């Protein structure tokens, strides 16, 4: 039986409604996480050379998204609270009626800021925790004390009635730490989820991918039904046979701190810039987006497979040069997950 949620996704895809938008408000970050895909902004990397959208530029873009039909808005960075006007951005987003998810490290959150954030009623706040052990987490972030500050933020938000989620990428730096993270989440009253698919840096540097789990580590993870559960996403980007290749440029997109509109959070090519054209003009008129919308899983070539949860055409483009071609890393991961599932049956 088709759920109302599935009907919403299908309708948005067919009508090309940007149902879920990821908005990076800054690339600046006070942490220097090893696996981060940003090439500029985090500690230890070059400072951004472009000017971020100002609050006066952000507000009309949010208005345009609301007019286009966006329901789910994710505000992320970098670290969102590196912007002193972040709460004003959030307030305007909520006035537009968006269901807002916030990605933050939590390390800059104060009791006062937590209260102000809670008063704006976001859908949820998601904070990355890499281990229940401070030494492991801080080794990933490269900033001593970051673990304690992130946990403090989770407690501040929980105590103010905000829905909190712990998310954690799977990588060699925290292999074997997952049960501890799940237990920590239970203790805090937080949701939790893990992501096995690391992303190259925006300039193509594959250093983050080199931190991926090996086959045995992935097999162990997928064999644990408590850990390998589906992670909550407001709108999923999954292949649907005969209908579309993925949600990229159909019902999702990303806006960078500098106004570039990307088909999704991974695709390396911009469709336009909101400083030069309205969001509506970009969303409806971009040749790149029009081409992407014409693609379905039936267009996959050279043995590429449609694998819900593991197929990412944008990563296939970045890593192997063909948006419609094989994505060996994801396909191998899907095979490992299938083997583990068979063993559990």
C-alpha positions as CSV (number, residue, x, y, z in Angstrom):
1,X,0.0,0.0,0.0
2,X,1.4,3.4,-1.0
3,X,1.7,5.8,1.9
4,X,0.8,9.5,1.8
5,X,4.5,10.2,2.2
6,X,5.3,8.1,-0.9
7,X,2.6,9.9,-2.8
8,X,4.1,13.3,-1.8
9,X,7.5,12.2,-3.0
10,X,6.2,10.9,-6.3
11,X,4.1,14.0,-6.9
12,X,7.0,16.3,-6.1
13,X,9.3,14.3,-8.4
14,X,6.9,14.4,-11.4
15,X,6.0,18.1,-10.9
16,X,9.6,19.1,-10.2
17,X,8.9,20.6,-6.9
18,X,12.0,21.4,-4.8
19,X,10.5,19.6,-1.8
20,X,13.7,19.4,0.2
21,X,16.5,22.0,0.0
22,X,19.9,21.9,1.7
23,X,21.2,25.4,2.4
24,X,24.8,25.8,3.4
25,X,24.9,29.1,5.2
26,X,28.7,29.1,5.7
27,X,31.7,26.9,5.0
28,X,33.5,28.3,8.1
29,X,33.9,25.9,10.9
30,X,35.7,25.8,14.3
31,X,36.5,22.1,13.9
32,X,38.9,20.4,11.5
33,X,37.3,17.0,11.0
34,X,39.5,14.6,9.0
35,X,36.7,13.3,6.8
36,X,35.0,16.7,6.0
37,X,34.3,17.2,2.3
38,X,34.8,21.0,2.4
39,X,38.0,22.3,0.8
40,X,37.9,25.6,2.6
41,X,36.6,27.0,5.9
42,X,37.3,24.3,8.5
43,X,40.3,24.6,10.9
44,X,43.5,23.7,9.1
45,X,42.2,24.5,5.6
46,X,42.3,27.7,3.6
47,X,39.9,30.5,4.5
48,X,37.0,31.1,2.1
49,X,37.8,33.6,-0.6
50,X,34.2,34.4,-1.6
51,X,31.7,36.5,0.2
52,X,28.9,34.7,1.8
53,X,25.3,35.6,1.1
54,X,24.3,38.3,3.5
55,X,21.1,38.1,5.6
56,X,19.4,40.6,3.3
57,X,20.3,38.2,0.4
58,X,19.3,35.0,2.2
59,X,15.8,36.2,3.1
60,X,14.5,36.7,-0.4
61,X,16.0,33.3,-1.4
62,X,14.0,31.7,1.4
63,X,10.9,33.5,0.2
64,X,11.5,32.1,-3.3
65,X,11.9,28.6,-2.0
66,X,8.6,28.9,-0.2
67,X,6.9,30.1,-3.3
68,X,8.5,27.1,-5.3
69,X,6.9,24.6,-2.9
70,X,9.8,23.7,-0.6
71,X,8.6,22.1,2.7
72,X,11.8,20.7,4.2
73,X,14.8,23.0,4.7
74,X,18.1,21.8,6.1
75,X,20.4,24.6,7.4
76,X,24.0,23.4,7.5
77,X,27.6,24.6,7.3
78,X,30.5,24.5,8.1
79,X,29.3,25.4,11.5
80,X,26.1,27.4,11.3
81,X,26.7,29.3,14.5
82,X,29.9,30.8,13.0
83,X,27.3,33.2,11.5
84,X,26.2,35.7,14.1
85,X,23.0,36.1,12.2
86,X,22.1,32.4,12.1
87,X,19.1,32.7,14.5
88,X,17.8,35.5,12.3
89,X,18.1,33.2,9.2
90,X,16.3,30.4,11.2
91,X,13.6,32.8,12.3
92,X,12.9,33.9,8.7
93,X,12.9,30.2,7.5
94,X,10.3,29.4,10.1
95,X,8.2,32.4,9.2
96,X,8.2,30.9,5.6
97,X,6.6,27.8,7.1
98,X,9.5,25.4,6.4
99,X,10.0,22.3,8.5
100,X,13.7,23.1,9.4
101,X,16.4,20.6,10.3
102,X,19.7,22.1,11.6
103,X,23.1,20.4,11.3
104,X,25.6,21.8,13.8
105,X,28.6,20.7,15.8
106,X,26.9,22.2,18.9
107,X,30.3,23.4,20.1
108,X,29.3,27.1,20.1
109,X,25.9,26.7,21.7
110,X,25.2,28.5,24.9
111,X,22.2,28.1,27.2
112,X,20.8,31.4,25.9
113,X,21.3,30.4,22.2
114,X,19.8,27.0,22.9
115,X,16.7,28.7,24.4
116,X,16.4,31.0,21.5
117,X,16.7,28.1,19.0
118,X,14.1,26.1,20.9
119,X,11.7,29.0,20.8
120,X,11.8,28.8,17.0
121,X,10.7,25.1,17.0
122,X,13.0,23.4,14.4
123,X,12.0,19.9,13.3
124,X,15.2,18.6,14.8
125,X,18.9,19.4,15.4
126,X,21.5,16.9,14.3
127,X,24.9,16.8,15.8
128,X,27.8,14.6,14.7
129,X,29.3,12.4,17.4
130,X,32.2,10.1,16.4
131,X,32.6,8.1,19.6
132,X,31.3,7.8,23.1
133,X,35.0,8.3,24.1
134,X,36.3,11.9,24.1
135,X,39.8,10.9,22.9
136,X,38.5,9.3,19.7
137,X,36.0,12.0,18.9
138,X,38.5,14.8,19.5
139,X,41.1,12.9,17.3
140,X,38.6,13.1,14.4
141,X,37.8,16.8,15.0
142,X,41.4,17.8,15.8
143,X,40.0,20.0,18.5
144,X,40.5,19.0,22.2
145,X,37.4,19.4,24.2
146,X,35.0,19.3,21.2
147,X,33.4,16.1,22.4
148,X,32.4,17.6,25.8
149,X,31.0,20.7,24.1
150,X,28.9,18.7,21.6
151,X,27.5,16.6,24.4
152,X,26.7,19.7,26.4
153,X,24.8,21.1,23.4
154,X,22.8,17.9,23.0
155,X,21.7,18.1,26.7
156,X,20.9,21.8,26.5
157,X,18.6,21.2,23.5
158,X,17.1,18.1,25.0
159,X,16.2,19.9,28.2
160,X,14.4,22.6,26.1
161,X,12.3,20.1,24.3
162,X,14.2,20.1,21.0
163,X,14.3,16.8,19.0
164,X,17.9,15.8,18.8
165,X,19.7,13.3,16.6
166,X,23.2,11.9,16.7
167,X,24.7,11.1,13.4
168,X,28.0,9.5,12.7
169,X,29.9,8.5,9.6
170,X,31.4,5.1,9.5
171,X,35.2,5.3,9.0
172,X,38.4,3.7,10.1
173,X,39.0,6.4,12.7
174,X,35.9,5.3,14.8
175,X,35.6,1.6,13.7
176,X,34.2,-0.4,16.5
177,X,32.8,2.6,18.3
178,X,29.2,2.3,17.0
179,X,27.6,0.4,19.9
180,X,28.9,3.0,22.3
181,X,27.4,5.8,20.2
182,X,24.1,4.0,20.1
183,X,24.1,3.6,23.9
184,X,25.1,7.2,24.3
185,X,22.1,8.3,22.1
186,X,19.8,6.2,24.2
187,X,21.1,7.8,27.4
188,X,20.6,11.2,26.0
189,X,17.1,10.5,24.5
190,X,18.4,11.1,21.0
191,X,17.8,9.4,17.7
192,X,20.9,8.1,16.0
193,X,22.1,6.8,12.6
194,X,25.2,5.9,10.8
195,X,26.4,6.7,7.3
196,X,28.8,4.3,5.5
197,X,29.3,6.5,2.4
198,X,32.1,9.0,2.8
199,X,32.3,11.8,0.2
200,X,35.4,13.2,-1.6
201,X,36.2,16.8,-1.0
202,X,34.7,19.4,-3.2
203,X,37.9,19.7,-5.3
204,X,37.9,15.9,-6.0
205,X,40.5,15.1,-3.3
206,X,39.7,11.5,-2.2
207,X,41.3,11.8,1.2
208,X,38.0,11.3,3.1
209,X,37.2,8.2,1.0
210,X,40.5,6.7,2.1
211,X,39.1,6.6,5.6
212,X,36.3,4.2,4.6
213,X,35.8,0.9,6.4
214,X,37.3,-2.2,4.8
215,X,35.2,-5.2,3.7
216,X,35.4,-7.0,7.1
217,X,34.5,-3.9,9.0
218,X,31.5,-3.2,6.8
219,X,30.4,-6.8,7.1
220,X,30.5,-6.5,10.9
221,X,28.5,-3.3,10.8
222,X,25.8,-4.6,8.4
223,X,25.5,-7.8,10.5
224,X,24.3,-5.8,13.5
225,X,20.6,-5.1,13.1
226,X,20.6,-2.5,15.8
227,X,23.2,-0.4,14.1
228,X,22.4,-1.0,10.4
229,X,19.0,0.5,10.6
230,X,17.8,3.1,8.1
231,X,18.7,6.6,9.0
232,X,15.9,9.2,9.0
233,X,15.9,11.7,6.2
234,X,13.0,14.0,5.5
235,X,13.1,13.3,1.8
236,X,15.2,10.4,0.5
237,X,17.2,10.4,-2.7
238,X,16.7,6.9,-3.9
239,X,16.4,5.3,-7.4
240,X,12.9,4.4,-8.4
241,X,12.8,2.1,-11.4
242,X,11.0,3.4,-14.5
243,X,10.4,6.8,-12.8
244,X,13.7,8.5,-12.1
245,X,17.3,8.0,-11.4
246,X,17.3,9.9,-8.1
247,X,15.8,13.0,-6.5
248,X,18.7,15.2,-7.7
249,X,17.4,18.3,-9.4
250,X,13.9,16.9,-9.3
251,X,12.7,17.3,-5.7
252,X,16.0,18.2,-4.0
253,X,18.8,20.7,-4.5
254,X,21.5,22.5,-2.5
255,X,22.4,26.2,-2.2
256,X,26.0,27.1,-1.2
257,X,26.9,30.0,1.1
258,X,27.8,32.0,-2.1
259,X,24.5,31.5,-3.8
260,X,25.4,28.6,-6.2
261,X,22.5,26.2,-6.7
262,X,23.6,22.6,-7.1
263,X,21.4,19.7,-8.1
264,X,22.1,18.1,-4.8
265,X,24.6,18.2,-1.9
266,X,27.1,16.0,-3.8
267,X,26.8,17.0,-7.5
268,X,29.9,19.0,-8.5
269,X,28.3,21.2,-11.1
270,X,26.3,24.3,-10.3
271,X,23.0,25.0,-12.2
272,X,23.2,28.8,-11.5
273,X,23.6,31.4,-8.9
274,X,20.9,33.3,-7.0
275,X,22.9,36.5,-7.1
276,X,22.5,36.4,-10.9
277,X,19.1,34.9,-11.4
278,X,16.1,34.1,-9.2
279,X,15.7,30.6,-7.8
280,X,12.7,30.1,-10.0
281,X,14.7,31.0,-13.1
282,X,17.4,28.5,-12.2
283,X,15.1,25.7,-11.1
284,X,12.9,25.9,-14.2
285,X,15.4,27.0,-16.8
286,X,18.8,25.4,-16.1
287,X,20.0,23.1,-18.9
288,X,21.8,21.0,-16.4
289,X,18.7,20.4,-14.3
290,X,16.6,19.7,-17.4
291,X,19.1,17.1,-18.5
292,X,19.1,15.4,-15.1
293,X,15.3,15.3,-15.0
294,X,15.3,13.4,-18.3
295,X,17.3,10.5,-16.9
296,X,15.8,7.3,-15.4
297,X,17.4,4.1,-14.1
298,X,16.8,2.7,-17.6
299,X,19.6,5.0,-18.8
300,X,22.2,3.4,-16.6
301,X,25.0,2.0,-18.7
302,X,28.1,-0.2,-18.7
303,X,26.6,-2.6,-16.1
304,X,25.7,0.2,-13.6
305,X,23.1,-1.0,-11.1
306,X,20.2,0.8,-9.4
307,X,20.8,0.1,-5.7
308,X,18.5,2.0,-3.3
309,X,20.7,3.4,-0.5
310,X,24.0,2.7,-2.2
311,X,23.7,4.1,-5.8
312,X,24.8,7.8,-6.0
313,X,25.1,9.0,-9.6
314,X,26.8,12.2,-8.5
315,X,29.6,10.2,-6.8
316,X,29.8,8.0,-9.9
317,X,30.5,11.2,-11.9
318,X,33.1,12.4,-9.4
319,X,34.9,9.2,-8.8
320,X,34.5,7.4,-12.2
321,X,33.7,10.2,-14.7
322,X,30.2,9.0,-15.7
323,X,26.9,10.1,-14.0
324,X,25.2,7.1,-15.6
325,X,28.0,4.7,-15.2
326,X,28.9,2.2,-12.5
327,X,29.6,3.3,-9.0
328,X,31.9,0.5,-7.8
329,X,32.3,1.7,-4.2
330,X,28.5,1.7,-3.6
331,X,27.9,-1.5,-5.5
332,X,30.5,-3.3,-3.4
333,X,28.9,-1.9,-0.3
334,X,25.5,-3.1,-1.4
335,X,26.9,-6.6,-2.0
336,X,28.4,-6.7,1.5
337,X,25.1,-5.5,3.0
338,X,23.2,-8.2,1.1
339,X,25.5,-10.9,2.3
340,X,25.1,-9.8,5.9
341,X,21.4,-9.7,5.5
342,X,21.4,-13.2,4.2
343,X,23.4,-14.4,7.1
344,X,20.9,-12.9,9.5
345,X,17.9,-14.5,7.8
